[in-house]
Amino acid sequence: MRVIFAGTPEFARVALEQLHTAGFEIALVLTQPDRPAGRGMKLQASAVKQWAEAHHIPVAQPRSLRLDGKYPEDAAAARAAIEAAHADVAVVAAYGLILPQWVLDTPRLGCLNIHGSILPRWRGAAPIHRAIEAGDSETGVTIMQMDAGLDTGDMLLLETLPIGPHDSTDTLHDQLAELGGRMIVQALESAQSGGLQPLPQPTEGISYAHKIDKREAALDWTQPVATLERRIRAFNPFPIACSALSGETIKFWRAEVLPEIRPASSAAAGEVLAASAEGVDIAAVDGVLRVSRLQKAGGKPLDAGDFLRGFEIQPGQRFSSAPAVPPA
């Protein structure tokens, strides 16, 4: 079976590698154009592109696939490459471009998407982040037959995965990537024998996982402490929850709610109650949050004891709830 693969980040690279290992012929890879990254802001190829080039697989990086859009020359070149691939199916995973109808219609078996949620919950760009942020107890991967809507196509395979109390987007991403890679191999093996049974998505329980904005990273200490803790896990490793203290933005990588502990009625939201090697204890409106891994601007993430040796925090200081865009 000849496959076109469209994807960009590490989540997609895992699936691409598993398809290759399973013996499927990858005729063409589509991925986002190289982007500036790192402190030097040098152009960097996507994880998918790096893997494809290392395995001598043709790569196309159109800025758009819309023939009537802003980059019609890119779309035309991509169309020629896609048609020349003579693929049986296209597999899409976190690609980042909307596929117009002509792309959906070109492969014989259409386009299959690896989506990191239990559809129809968390359609959209950031399903892993939003599931943790919302306090969901489980997530999963849906293999979907793509149509013109936003993650609205028929479901072909679905597997669930529990969200543990300490799971972050970082840890859950890796589990879902492995699950998605295994499931897409299973889906294509079933497709070869006509064994896939499309199932329309339920009409109830629809929700949308909107793209993460850096401005969401600033914590609001007037929110419940459980909400703050979930946001810290949801925004790890991007954009990293943060708050301002003495004019500096501090990023929070790991935290926990201290059970059965309530701040004194005189404590203000965001007030530091204690600071030790175990963590920085901060008052929220209904509880206490202990932050145990922190990072200052220009520094590295450090456990609390190491962080406090280079950045003094004293009880009585107050983290700001004012929205702010964290530094890059």
N, C-alpha and C positions, 0 to 999 in steps of 0.2 A: 504494500500500500504506500503510495506516494503522498507525502504530507507537506503542506506549507505551515510553518509555525510563526505566529505573531506574538511577540512578548518583549518585555524590556527589563524588569528588575530581576533580582535573585529568585523570587517566587516563581517566575516563568522559567528561569534557567534550569531549575531542578526538574521541571516537567520535560523540558527539551532534552536534557541528558537522559532521563528515563525512557523517553520514546526512542532515542538513538540506541540505547543499550538493549531495548526490546527488539531491535531489528527493523524498525520502520525506516523507510527511506525519506530523509528530510531533503526535499527538493529545493526549498527556498526558505530563508528566514527574513521576516520583517521586524524591524525594531526602531525605536525612536532615534532621531539624530543625536550625535555626540553632544553632551552638555558640559558647560564649565562646572567644575567641582573641586572641593578641597580649598585649603587656604590660598593656594596659588591660582585658583580658578582656571586651571588648565582644562582643555577639552578632554572629556573622558568617555570612552565607549561604554555602552550598557553591559551588564553582566551577560545578557543573551548574545550580544555581538561578540564579546570576547570569547565566549565558548564556541560559537559558530565558526569564527575565523580560525581558532585553534584546531578545529576539526574539518577545515577546508570546505565549509558549506557556504554557498552563495548568500550574500546579505544585501538587502535593500533597506534604505532609511528615508522613506518619503516624509516630507513635512505635512503632507495631507494626502488623502485618498479620494478627495472630492474633485471630480473632473471639472466642475463648475465653480471651484473654490478659489482660494487665494494663491495656491501653488499648482496650477493645472499641469505644468510641465512635470512636477514630481509625480502627480497622480497618473499621468499618461505613461511615464516610465515604469511606475509600479504595476500598472495594468498589463503592460507588455511582459514584464517579468513573471507576473502571476499566471497569465495565460500560457506562457512558454513552459511553465513548470509542469503543466498537465497533471495537477494534483488530484487525488481522489477526495481529499478532505483538508480543511484548514483547522488548526488548533490555535485558539487564542487564550492568552493568559496575561492579564495586567499589561496590555499592549499600550494603551494610552491614546489611541486614535479611534474615532468612531468609524465603523465599517459601513460604507454605503451599500446599497442593494446589489450593485454589480459585483462587489466582492463576495457577498453572501451567496450569490447565485453561481459563481464560477466553478468551485469544486463540485464534483459529482455528488458527494455526500454533504455538501454545505459546510458550515463552520460550527465547530464545537467550542464552547467556552468553559474554562476552569474557573469557577467562582467560589471565593472563600467565605461562604455563608450558607445557611439553610434557607434557600429561597422559598417564599418571596420576602423573607425578612432580610433586611440590609442589602437591597439592590444598590448598586452604585460603586463609588470609587474607593471607599475606606471601610469595608465591612468588618475587618478585624478590629480596628480601633473602636468603631462604634459599638460593637458587641461587648467589649470589655467596659467601655465607658458607661453603657446602659446597665451593667450588672447582669448580663445574660449568664445563665448557668451552662449553656452549651453553644457550640457553633458547629461548623462542618464544611464540607465541600460539595457543591452541586456541579455536575457536568450537564451542560445545557445546550440544546440546539438553538443557535442564535437566530434572532429575527431582527426586524428594524427597530424594536423598542429597546429601552434601557433595562437589560437583564430580565426581559419578559418572556423569553422563549421556553419551549417545553423542556421539562426535566428528563434527563436520560439516566443518570445515576445520582444517588445521594447517600452520603455517610456522615454521621455526626461525631463530634469530639467534645468531651467535657472541658469547660473552662475552669481551671483550678484557682484557688483563692490567691495564689501568688503569680499567676500567669500575667505576662506583659504582652504587648504586641510583638515584641522581639521573640519571646519564647513560643508564642502561639503561631507566629508566622512560619517558623521552621517546621512545626508539626503539620500545619496545613499544607505547606509546600510539598512535603513528602507524601502526604495523603493524596493531594491533587495529582502528583506525578504517577502514583500507582493507579489511581482511578482512571486517568486518561488512557493509560495503556490498556486497562481492562475494557474501556469503552471502545477503543479502536479494534481490539481483538473481537469484541462482540459485533461491531459494525461490519466486519469482514464476512461474518456468517449471517448477517441480517437479524441479529439477536437483540438489538436495542428496541426498547418499547417506550416511545415518548409519552410523557404524562404532563398534561397542562398544569401550570402552577395554580395553587389555591388562590381564590379571589379575596380571601381574608388574611390578615396578618402582614400586609404589605408595609414595608418601611424602607427608607432611603438613607444610605450611608454617604452623606455629603463629604466632599473632599476636605481633608484637614487643612486648616488655615493656621499659619504660625501664630496669629493673634490669639488663638484659642489656648495657647500654652500658659498664659498668665493666669495664675490661680486666684479665685475669688474666695477669700477666707470667710465670707458670710454664708457660704454653701455648707451643707452637712459634711461631716468629716468623712463619711463613707464615700460620698461623691468625689471629694478631693483625692482620696486614696485610689479610687478607680481611674481618675483622670491621669494620675501619675503613671499608673501601669499602662493605660491606653496610649499615652504619648511617649512611651519608651519603645523604640529608639528615636522617634521623630514625632513632634518637634521638641520634645522634652519640656515637661511642666516646669514653670519657673515663678519666681516672686522676687520683688525688690527689697533689699535691706541696706540701709545706710547708703543709698544711692547706687548700689551695685546689684546687678541681676544675678540671682543664684538659681541654678538649675537643680531640679530634684529628680534623681534617677530611681530611688527606691524608698518606700515608706510603708508604714503599717499603722492601723488604728490601735491605740492602746485601749483594750477592753475594760469596761467598768470604771474608767477614769474620766471625770468631768472637770473642766477648768473651773476655777473659782468664779463666782458671779462678777467679780471686779475685773477679770481678765478680758482684754479686748480681743476681738477676732484677729488672728495673725500674730498675737503676742508670743514671744519666746518664753516658755516656762522653765526649761532646763536645757543644758547643752553638755553632752559628755561623749565618750567614745561609743556609747550605745546608740546615740542619735541626738538630733535636735528636736525637742518636744515643743509643738506649736499649738496654740489654742484655736479651735474652730468654734462655731456657734453651739455645737452639741457634743463635743468630744475633743480628744487630743490626738494629734497626728505626730508620729515619730518618724522623722526623715533620717535615714541611715546611710544614704549615699548622695553626695552633693558635688556641685561643680561651679566654680566661679568663672567669670569671663576670662578667656585666654588660658584657662587651666584644664586639667584632666579630671574626669570623674574620680572621686575619692571616697572611701569609707569615712564615716563621721569623725573618727579619732584622728585620722591623717588630715582631713580637711580643716579641723579646728586648730591644728598646730600652725597652719598658715593663714587662717582667717578667723579672727576672734568673734565669737557670738556670745552675748551675755543675756541672762534672763532679764525680761523687761523691755528688750528691744522688740520692734514690731515689724513683721513683714507686711508690705503694702499689698492691698487688694486692687489697686489702680491698674486697669488694663494697660499693658505695654507690649510692644513687639520685642521679643527676645533677640539678642544679638545672634548673628549667624555663627 
